[in-house]
Amino acid sequence: MWNKLFFIALLVSIVFVQAAYAELDFDTELSSDEEATIDEILEPVMKVYRFIKYTATVIGVLMLVFAGISFATSGGDNAQKERAKNTAAGVVVGLILIWVAPLIVEYIFT
């Protein structure tokens, strides 16, 4: 039953998205009032985004410190060393994604 409801909802959403997309004209220039309205709408969204980005960065740095301490205190335990290396690598990749993704999006759309 849920599969049928999901399928019907998907079909309805596809139809409505296509209809809404057909009504949009992306070639028109925005007036200064429209740009101000968009900036006003995006301001709280950007505040939440910045909060999440900086919180994730702080947590990532703490995880890097934890991985470093874990690596330093592992002694001869190779499994713990590998876990610490994997944790550090994952944190570094995550931090790079968090900070580079907005630049990539901005580059694509400008």
Secondary structure, DSSP 8 states (H G I E B T S, - for coil): -HHHHHHHHHHHHHHHHHHHHHH--TTS---HHHHHHHHHHHHHHHHHHHHHHHHHHHHHHHHHHHHHHHHHT-TT-HHHHHHHHHHHHHHHHHHHHHHHHHHHHHHHH-
